[in-house]
Amino acid sequence: MARLSLLISLFSLALLASAQAHGAMDRAAHKKRGNCRPKSATSTSTTTTSSTDDSQPTSTSSSAVAVSTPQGSSGGGGDKCGLGWPNGDDGTILSCSGQCSWYHTWSVFPVNVGSALQFAAVFWGPDKADEWDANILNAGTNIAMFFNEPQEPEQSNIDALSAVPYWRTHMQYLKDQHGFRLGSAATSSNPNGIDWTNTFMQACPDCTIDFMCLHWYGTTVDDFTTYVNLWHTTYNRNIWVSEFACQNFVNLDQQCDDVPGFMAGAVAWLDSQDFVEHHAWFGMMRDMQGVNPADGLMNQDGSLSSLGWQYVSS
C-alpha cells in the first residue's frame, strides 16, 4: 500500500502542471430554437493563440486510495459521445446529436421533446435536493450522477464528509430500490478533485458507485489521457468524462492553436478504451460561459459549428 500511495502521488504531481480548476455553472436553460444542420468547414470558431503548457494551480494533491471494488458493467451500446445540453426544451437536440447516444442537462430535468438519446440525470448540488427528490423517479432514466465539482466554491461547493449523507439519502436508494446505475461526483481537474473523491470514498465504503465521473480542461492530449487513466487505475471503475475541452484556465491568453486536432486525438483515445463508457465535450451552447469560444459546438443561430459536426460525427 505504501508503494501504491507513492506511485499515485508521483502521478498526481506529474499532472499538476496542466490540471485545471474549472466547473460547469448551474446553467440557465435557453429557450431559443435553431436549426442544427451543420455549416461548411469555413464557419469555424474563433481563432486561438499558441498552445502552452498550463501552470500549476494553487491547490495541492495528496495520494488517493486505490479501491479494489470491481468495475461497473458497461453503460450499454451505442456510441460514447454525448451532449451537455443547457438549452432547455430546444428541439434542435434531435438534429444536433449525430451519432451521439446520450445527454445530460446538469440537472434532473430531461428535454421534453421526445429525444431518442439516453438521459443521464445530474444531482447538481445540495441546494437541489428537494428538486431532485420530487423529479428523479419521473425523469425517464435509470442513470444518476452525483454533485457537480463539489470542491469548487463557485460550483456545488461542499466538503466530502458533508456530502456523504446526501448520497445515502438521495442517491443510494435509487440503486437499491429502483435499479439505477450511479456515478460519482464529477470533480474538476484541479488536483484537489481526486483528494475530495478519495476522502468521500473512504468515509462512505457502503456507497455503491458504478462509474466515476470526471471533468478535465487542459491543452494536451497526453495530459488528458494520463489524468483519465489515473482515475481508472485508482478506483478500478469505468469512466464517464462528462465535461472536457481544450482550454487553459491558468493563462487565458494561451489557448489551443488546434482545437479540432486536440478533439480528434482525445476522442479517438476515449473511444478506444474499454473502460471509458461515455464522454461529453464542452460545449453544445451559444454562450460558452468563460470557456474558449473555439471549443463551441454550436453557432449563435443554433446550428452546428464545424467543430460540432466533427464531434457528433466522430
N, C-alpha and C positions, 0 to 999 in steps of 0.2 A: 504493500500500500504506500509506503514511503517513496519507493521508486516511482510509482504511478503518479503520486501527487507532484513529485519533482518534474516528471516528464510533462504533465499538463501545465504546470507553472511555466515551463520553458515555452510551450506552445502559446500560452496566453501572452507572455512577454513579447514573443515574435509578432503577435497581432497588434500590439499597442500602436505601432507606427501608422496603422491605417484604420483602426477601429473608429467608428463614427457614432457620436451621440445624436440620435435623431428619433423622432416619433411621428406617427401619423396622428394629426389633430382629430378632435372629435368633429367629424366632417358634417357641415351643413348640407342638406340634400338640395341639389339643383333640380328645378322642375322644368327647365327648358327642354324642348325636343329638338333633335337634329338628325341629319342623315349621316349615318356612319359608313357610307361607302368610301372605300379608300381613294385618296387622291394620288396623283402621279408622284414619282420619286422627287420631283422638283419642289414639293411642298414640305421640305424637311424643317425641323425645329431650329431654334436659334443656334447660330454658330458658336462653338465653345473655344475656350483658350487651351493652352498646352496642358497636358496631363502632368501631374506631380504626385509624389508620394504624400500621403496625408500625415500631418503631425500628430503627436501623441496627445490624446485628451487628458484632462486634468485628473480623471479618476484612475485608480489602480485596480489591478485584478489579483485575486488570490486563487489558489488552486481549487478546482472543482472536484467533487467526489464522483468517481465513476460508479454508475448504477448497473447492477447486474440483471435487472429485470429484462425479460426477453422483449424483442421488438414487437411493436404492434403490427397487426395484419395490414395488408395494403388497403388503401382507401378506395379501391375499385378501379374499373377500367377507364378508358378514355385518355386523352392527352393530359399532361400535367399542368399546362398553363391555365391560369385563372385571372380574373379581373377583380381588383379592388375598386368597387363601384360606389362613389359618393353622390351619384346623380339621381337619387330618389327613384320614382317610378317611370323615369325616362325610358320609353320603349325601345330606344336605339340599342339597348344592351343585346337584343336579339341579332342585330346586324353587325354589332361590334365584336362579337365573341369569336368569330372564325372557328378555329379548331379547338378552342379552349373548352374546358369541361366543367368549370366551377367558378363561383364568385363569392365575395363577402362584401359587406357594406359597413364594416366597423360597428356593427350593431346587431340587434336581434331581429331586425325587420328586413324581410326579403323584398325583391322587386315584384310588385303586384301586377305584372303584365304577362303572366304565363311563361316566364323564361324557362327554357328547357335545361338550363345549366343547373348543376347541383349547388344549392345554397349552403354555406357554412356560417353559422351564427357566431358572433363575437360578443362576449360579455365584457364590454369595454372597460368598466371600472366600477368601484364601489358605489358611486352615485347613480349607477344604472341598475341597481339590484331589484328595485320594485318593478321597473320596466321589464327587466329580464324575466322575472318570475311570472309576470302577467302574460307574457307572449311566447316564451320559448317552446311550449308544447304545441303551439299553433303556427309555428314558423315554417312548417313544411320541410324539416330537415332532421337528420339524426347525427349531425356533426356540430360540436360546440367547442369554441376556443376561448381560453381564459384571457386575462387582462392585457390591455394594450400598453406596452412599455411602462410597466409599473415602477421602474426605478428612475423614471424621468419626471422631474417636478411639473412639467407642463403637460404631461400625459396622465395616465391613471394614478400615478403618484401615491404608492402605498408600499410600506416595507414588507418584506417577505413573510415575517412572522404574523403580521396583521392580516395578510392575505389568506392564510390557511383556513380560518373559519368561513371565509366567503366560498372557498372551494367546497368545503364539507357541506355547507348549507345549500348552495345554489348550483353546484356542478355535479357532485358525486352521485346524487340520486338519479340524474339523467341517465347515467350508465347502468346503475344498479337496478332501476325500476323500468327504464324505457329503452335500454339497449343502445344508447348514444355512443359514438366514439368521441373521446375527449382529448383536446390539445392543450398543451401547457400555455402559460402566459408567454406572449411574444415580446421579449425584451429587445431593446435597441442593441446595436453592436458596440456601444460603449463598453469597455472591458468590465464594468461593474454589472453588466447584464448576466453574465454567467455566474457571478457571485450571488446575485439575487436568486437565481434559479437553484443554485446549489443549496443555499440556506433554506429555501422553500421545500425542496425535496427531502432534506434532512429532517425538517420539522413535520413533514406530512408523509411518512412512509406508506400510509394507507390510502393516499390519493392515487387513484388509478388513471395514469396519464398514458394514453395510447400513442401519441406522437408529440414531438417537440416542435413548437412554433418559434420562429426567429425572424428578425429584421436585420438587414445589412445594407450599409451605404459606404461606398469607397470608390476607388478608381482603377483597381487592377483585378483581373480575373484570378490570378494566383492567390491574392489575399482573400478573395471571396471563397474560393474552394477550400482553402486552409481553414477558414472560420467554420464553414458548414461541416467539414469533416471533423473538426474538434467537437462540435455538439453531438454528432452521431457517435463518435467513439467514447465520449464521456458518459452519455446517458443510454447508449445502446438501444435507441429507439429510432424509428423512422422520422423524417423531417418534412415540415411544411415551411417554406420560405414565403411568408405571407406579405412581405414588402422587401423589395430590393431595387436598387438603381445605381447608375454610375454617377455618384455625387460626392463632392468633397465638402464636408461640413466644417472642416477646420480652417481651410483657406478658400473662401468663396470666390476669389479671383482666379483660382487654379482648378478648373474643371476638366472633364474628359475632352480630349480632342477627337475621339472616335467612339461616340455612344453606340452606333449600330454595331461596330466591331466588338465592343465590350459585351453587348447583348448577345451577339451571335456566339461568342466563346462561352459566356456564362450559361446560356440556355442549353447549348449543346452538352455541356458538362452535367448540368442538372438532369437533363433527360436521359443521360447515360448511366446515372447512379440508381441502382435498385432501391436504395434506402431513402431517396428523395421521392415523396409521394406527389407533392404539388408545389407550385410556385406562382407568385403574382407580382409582376413588375409594377413599380410606382411611376406614372400613374395614368389611369384612364379618366382624365378630368380636364376641364377647361382651365381651372385655377390650380396650379401646381403647388401652391401654399408654401413657397420658400424653397422648393426643390428646383434644380436646374431645369428651365423650360425645355432644354434639348432632350430630356427624359420623357416628355409628354407623349402619350399615345393618342391623344385626341386634340383636334384643332378647335379653335374658338367657335366654329359653327357646328360643332358636334360630329364632324366627320373624322375618320381615322387619319392620323398623320402617317407619313411613310414609316416611321418607327413603329407606330401602332399596327400597321399592316404587317411589318416584319414579325412582330411578336405573336399576333394571333394566327399567323400562317406558318409559324415555325414548328 
